[in-house]
């Protein structure tokens, strides 16, 4: 999901550059007062277009444990006791500027000032109207620092009512034209292992619209997600591409964040000399490490989640797009798209064996959310 752009830049707030040797740097004021609009907006850097109310639609995919299904012992070939929740969504995402600087006091270097926005995200099921997600949080623009030696960056802090808080850091930069949206993976994989590459076959029947149900209630009923296709399950980001098809996007600000500094992705196994694919055990596929520039942070979960379904990692990309209005070509409107993956770790039951006496296999299940929103106010 990483996006590589040559020489990405961000607008750094005042006091971001390290002082020249021997220079006297005025201290950050002890009294915080709201600044003028232009100065505060400029200091928000790549976040400056976020304030406002954004509305639109999206999609949510999440595999979750099914305790009731575990009462039935797994039979030969049974792989899971889980429920795959699928929702088309309605979303409102409101950002408000933080009106004054946020001072961070230094010990090994001079004080810095952060600037940012706070937000409230509300997501409901498009078909049923049922509540799905509520998230208050903050985005901050961070100047470059000397101690530690870091480039300018952004960070998101979020609270999730299930009992998880997260900090995800990264970069913000602007590119000409539209976003470069890559496929999103929904295939589960071993905890702490590499992610499957795009196009990997998903062998869990819950993810196949044509596979017979392994349990009476194993997936959201089809009549609650009208319009769902296999392509959307395999790659939710395909919705984002469909939403912008035919649009003239003149400029895009990219916010790329993650709670970890890098992600590992499993490549495709090399072909044999005659061009055929080798057996799975013959040539292991390569593993690629995708760095997340300035990525880092982490997640914290309440004890129930640590035992039952842990949110381990988060990575996301937000695209703030300036779009030419098709009805008024001399005007533009602002559009926000995002894709987010939360890795939920929980085991599945498999038949016990000498090699696996517990009958448990621990997996990371990608919880993928996407949306396309338009600034309303």
Buried (B, 14 or more C-beta within 10 A) or exposed (E): BBBEBEEBBBBBBBBBEBEEEEEEEEEBEEEEEEBEEEEBBBBBBBBBBBBBBBBBBBBBBBBBBBEEBEEEEBEEEBBBBBBBBBBBBBBBBBBEBBEBBBBBEBEEBBBBBBBBBBBBBBBBBBBEEEEBBEBBBBBBBBBBBEEEEBBBBBBBBBBBEEBBBBBBBBBBBBBEEBBBBBBBBBBBBEBEEBBBBBEBEBEBBBBBEEBEEBBEEBBBEEEBBEEBEEEBBBBBBBBBBEBBEEEBBEBBBBBBBBBBBBBBBBEEBEEEEEEEEBEEEEEEBEEEEBEBBBBBBBBEBEEEBEEBBBBBBBBBBBBBBBBBEEEEEEEBBBBBBBBBBBBBBBBBBBEEEEEEEEBEBEBBBBBBBBBBBBBEE
